[in-house]
Amino acid sequence: MVIILTNSQDATVSYLVSALEKSKVHFLRLDTDKLISKVAISYTSGKPVIKTDNFKYRPEDISVIWYRRPEKLKDNRFDNSSESRYTLAEWAEFIECFFAHVPKTKWINHPSCNSQASRKLEQLTRASSLGLMIPDTLATQEPDDLRAFYKRHDGRLIVKPISIGYIERPGESNDTLIYTNRVESRHLENLTDLTICPTLFQQFIQKQCDVRITVLDTDIHAVAIKASDIPGEQRCDIRRNNMADVAYESITLPESIKTKLMRLMSYYGLRFAAIDMAVSTAGEWYFFEINPNGQWAWLDMSANMNISASFIKSFTGPAIKST
C-alpha cells in the first residue's frame, strides 16, 4: 500500500494519481486538511490502526509513504477555542504516532530528512565539501561587508531570499514572489533595510543555461532550461514571465556531477530531490540549491519528461534497504 500525504489543493499529486490509476498501483491519498472527517483511529495492544472507507490500515501494510505537501489538520466543526485547539493537537499527535511506526526507509522523504536538507546556507557548505562548485556567497546585515563584496566581484552580484521567497498578504492577488535579482550600484546608496533583515548575496554567474535535476532513488532526470533576457543572455531568474518563453532540453549529466549529487542525496538521507544547477559560459557546473520536496510535474508536461514513471517504479519496486 502506498500512502500519499498531502493537501486537497495539490495539483502535482492529482497529476500523478491519474498515472497511478492507469498502472493499477494500490494507493491511498490522505489530504490532511480534510483528514479528520474521513478517518477513524485506534491503538490497542501496541497496534495503531487508521480506518477509512471501511478499510483498516496498519503501519506494516504500508510499503511507501510519499510525504508530499501535508498541511495542518483542519475541520469545520472546530473553531479557535481552547477546546478546539486541544482536540486538533490530540488528532495531530495520534496521526504522527501512527506514522512514527513506519521505518524511515519507506518514506519519500522522511520529514526529518527533509528538514535537515532544507537549510540553504548549509546546503552550499555541504555541496562544496563534496566537490561541487558553488558561487561565492555572502549572507550579511552589514552594509560595509556588502559594499566590499560588491567591489570584489566588480559589481556582478545577485540577491535572493534565504528562505521561501514568498510574501503572503490578505487576498491572494496581493501576494508577492521574490525573484533572484541583479544588485546594481544604486542599491548600495541606502542600505537601511539590510541592517534589519539578513540577506543572501552571491557572485553572478553568466550562464549558458539553467539545469533542473530531479532525482528519485537511482533515476536522474536532467533538463537544460534556456530563457533569454533582452540582451540575449541567459535570464538571471528563469521563473520570470511565468516561464512562458523558456525552452527545455533533456540532457545527460557528466559522471562526476552525477556522483557528487548522489553523495549529497545520501548525506541527507533523501530518496527524492529537485536540484538547481547551471552551466556557465565557461562550461563550469555550479550548484545553487537542493529542494527535498520540489516541484516536478511541470517538467513532465512542459519538457516531455517522464518523472511520473520513476515514481511508479519506486512505489512498486523492491523496498529500499537501510544502510
Beta strands, then each sheet from edge to edge (+ up, - down):
strand 1: 2-6
strand 2: 27-31
strand 3: 40-44
strand 4: 47-52
strand 5: 55-57
strand 6: 64-67
strand 7: 107-108
strand 8: 137-140
strand 9: 157-160
strand 10: 166-167
strand 11: 176-177
strand 12: 181-182
strand 13: 199-203
strand 14: 207-216
strand 15: 219-226
strand 16: 247-251
strand 17: 272-280
strand 18: 285-291
sheet 1: 2+ 1+ 6+ 7+
sheet 2: 3+ 4- 5+
sheet 3: 8+ 13- 9+ 12-
sheet 4: 10+ 11-
sheet 5: 16+ 15- 14+ 17- 18+
end
